[in-house]
Amino acid sequence: MSHITKHLFSLFALSVLLITALPSHAASISLNSTAENGSDLFTGELLETSCAKVGVVMYHGRGSTPTGPVVEEIRTSLNRAGYTTLSIDNPIPLDGQILFSSYVTDSDVGGDDYVFPETYARMRTAINHLQTLGVEEVVVAGFSLGSRLATAHVARGQMDELPILGLIGVGMYGTSIDPLNISATIDEVSVPVLDLYGDADTNAANTAAARLAAYNTGAGLDYTQTEFICIGGLNCHQLEGLKGDDSMMLEVNVNAWMQAVAPASLVSGCTPPGAVLPVTPPPAATPSSGSGALNVYLTLLFLLLLPVLRAGLFDS
């Protein structure tokens, strides 16, 4: 391919992207779980794609935030791919501690039993909020502790909210007690699952077979499990060095799975703000009248191409 042809192709692709890109809106929001039998206000980070049919709601890792490691990469990459994403705060045990032992105590016999009922209420609240934005179907995701919460919700927390098409878990652990132990809840999950983990993430790697075996004992038929080879010296649990760009392993695997299970699409009949729609000329139009929008577009495209044409014609 010649120098000028490469530039022409790049500019053509760019022009297509400029026409078809959907408007996106970012916002920090506050939600209240009481309507779903919860008891708390909680916050979330929303990335809304206009007219997106599919939304993704996710829980983050222990002691982190809705923009913390892994969830930040997933929510932003999927938003760029045409999904509306909402990353929400995890419930914290009533003792106010984020130690894993506090989550165990809360969930154990005689504990407060606050975290998981509140987990389910928050997820239902978040999904209902996406429905008010026009979303019709959802995927639930989680990283680390968030994957424990997300799995338990898909298994036991659903009521009358929008249909859940799939579950994404990164750094899933089949350890601890039910319902913290994913191997004890995932057999109740019937939707497709994407299970991603690093080879040196010991608890995830050592329980990978148990998670898969547990899922296969239930009604589920589609379990995708991928082990990444981590980079020495970096945080394997957080997949450091394997994320941060749409060409990286985490984003590539998540996006490919999403397009297979819950393809990005527009709500029927919805027109994104600022979208360029086909122009139907009036019946009496003459060749000299033309389309003003088309003329403007062709003029702009010519101005973009002009430097390239000059370079191709005059560069030695």
N, C-alpha and C positions, 0 to 999 in steps of 0.2 A: 504494500500500500504506500503510495507516494506521500510526501510531506504535506502537500495541500489537501489530499484526500483524507488523511488522518484528521486534519483540522476541521474539514467540512463535516466529517462524521461526528466529531466531538460537539461541534456547534449545533448540529441537528439534534443530537441526543439532549443537549442542554435546552434547546427550544421546546422539545417535547416535555421535559421535566417542568419547565416554567409554566406550561399550559395545564398540566395534569396535577401538579402538586396541590395537596389539600391544605387549607388553612389550619393551623394548630394554635391552641391557647393553653398557656401554663398558669396554674393558680395554686396557692396554698389554701386549703379549705378546712372548715371545722364541721364535724358531723356529730350527731347525738344518737346513741344506740338504744335509748329507752323505748322507742316504738317497736323495737325488735326484741323486747324482754331483756335488754342490757341495762346498764346503770351509769354510763359515763359519756362525757364529751370526749372526742378524740380528733386528731388532725390527720390530714392526708395531703399528698402531693399529686395534683391532677395535671395530666397532659391530654387535652381534649383535641381530637381530630374531628373536624366538622363532618357530620353525616356518617361517621364510622358505625358499622353494624356490630362489630365485635369489640368488646372491652376486656381489659385484663386488670384484675385486682390482686395485689400482692402484699405479703407480710415480710418484714426485714429480719435480720439476724438479731440475736440477743444483745442488748446494750447498745444497739445502733439506732438508726432513724430511717424514715421513709426514703431518704436519699443516700443511704449508706451503701457499703460495698455490695456488689452483685445486683441488688435491686435497682440501683441507679442505672447501671448499664442495660439491664433488661427493659426498664420502663422507657428509657429514652430511645433505645434502638427500635422497640416495637412501635413507639409513637411515630418515628420516622417512616416506618413501614406501613402506616395507615391505621393503626389501632389507637383507641382511647385507653390510656392507662391511669390507674389510681393506686398509689402506694400508700398504705395506711399504718398508723402506729400499732404496735403490739400491745396487748394488755400486760400490765405489770402486777405481780402478786400483791395482795393487800398489805404485806409487810413492807412494801416499798423497795424491796431488794431485787436486783436483776441477776443474782446468783442463780445458777441452774438448780441448785439445791432448793431454792425457794419455790421454783416452779414444780419440783417434785413434791415438796411438802404440801403445796396448794392442791395438787391433783390426787394425793394419796388419801387413803381412807382416814376420815376424821379431819381432813384439811378444809380450807375455806371453800374449795371448789368454785373459785371465781374466774380463773384464767380462761378455761375452755368455754363455759357458757358465754362469757363476754367476747371471746374470739368469734364464736358463731354469730352473736348479735352484731358485732362490728362488720363482719363480712357481709351479712345480709343487708345492713344499712348501706354499705359502700356500693353493693350491687344495685340496690334500689336507687341510689343517687345516679348511677350511670344510666339507669333506665329513664330517668327524667331528662337526660341529655340525648335520648334517642337510641341508645345502645339496645340491642335486642338479644344478644348472646354474650356469654362471658367465659373466660378462662381464668382459673385461680392459680396463683404462683406463690412461691416462698423460698427464702434462702435460710439455711441453717435452722435455728429455732423456728423461723417463719415457715419452713417447709413442714415442720411438725404440726404447726397450727393450721396451715393450709390443707394438709392431708386430712387431718381430723375433721375440718369443716366439710370437705367434699364427702367424707365418709358418713358424718353424723349430724352436720349442722344445717343442712338444706331444709327449707320449708316451701314457701311459695314464690321465691324470687326467680329471676330470669334463669333459663336453662344454662347449666355449666357444661361446656363442651370438652374440657380437658384440664389436666393438672400438671404444672411444671414445678419440679423440686430440684434445687441445687444444694449440694451438701446435705443430703438426707441421711439421717441416722436411725438405724434400727436398734436403738439402745434405750434403757430406762424403763419406766412403767407405762402401762396403758393409761391415758391416750398419748403420752409423749413419745412412745415407741412407735415409729412408723410401721414397723413390721407387724404391729398389733392392730393397726387401723387400715392399712392399705388393702387388705383383703375385702374391705367393704366398699372400695372404690371401683366403679364400673366403667368410668370414662377413660379415654386414652391418657397415658402418663408419660411424661418426659423426665427421666432421672439422670441428672448430670453430677459428676463428682471427679475429684482429682485422685490420681493413683496413690499419692502420699498422704491423703486425708484418711488417716487410719480407720476411724470409726465408720466413715462412709464406705470405704473400700471393703472392710472386713464384714460389713452387713449387707453388701450389695446383693449377694445370692439369696439371702433370707428375704429381702424386700421383694425381689422378683418372684420367689417361690410363693410368698404370701399373696401377692397380687393374683398369681395364676390359680390359686385355690378359690377365688371369688368369681364374679360375673364378668370381670374385665377381660378384654381380648386384645389390647393394644398397649404394650409396655415397651418403651424405648429407653434403653439404659446405655449410657456412654461414659466411659472412663477417659479422662484427659491425662496426658503425661505432663506433670507439672515441671516448672523450671526450678532447679535447685537453688536454695537460699531464699526463695520467695514464699509467701503465704499460700499454700496449696488449697486450704479450705476456702479461701476467698478467690481462688483461681487467678492470683496475681500474674501478670504477664500474658494472660490468655483472654483478656477482655479489655474493653475501652474503645473499640472501634468496630464498625459493622463488618469488617473483614476478619475480625478475631474469632477464635474458636467458640467462645461462649455465645456471642451474638449470631454467628453463622448457624450454629446448631439450633438455637431457640427460634430464629426466624424460619429456618427450613421446616422445622416441626410444626410451627404455627401455620404456615402456608398449606401444609398437608392436612392438618386437623381442623383449623378454624381460619380459613383464608380471609385476608383483609378485603372488605367489600363495603359498598355504600348502602345505606338504608334505602329501600325502594321509594322512589318519588321525592327523595331529598336532594336539594341542590346546594352544594357548598357555597358559602358567600364568596363572591369574586370569581366563581368558576366561569370559564369561557365556554359558552354554549354554541352549538351549530346555529348559523344564521340562515333562515329561509328567506330568499328574496321574494318581494311581492310579485304577483303574477305579471304585472305590466312593466316589470323592470326592463330596461334597455341595456345593451352592452356598455354604454357609456356611464350608466349610473353606478355599477359596481357595488362592492361592500366596503363601507368605510373602515370597519374593524379589520377586514382582511388586508386592505391597502396599508393601514397603519402597521400591521404585523409584518407584511412583506417588506415595508420600508425599513423597519427596525432590524429585521433579519439581514437585509442587504447591508446596512451600516455595520452589523457585526461581522459580516463576511468580507467586507471591503479590505480591511488590513490583511486578512489571510490571502485574498486574491492577489494583492500587491506583493506579498511575501513570496507566493508561489510563482508569480510571473517574473519577478526581478531578482530574487535571491539566486546566487550562483551555486 
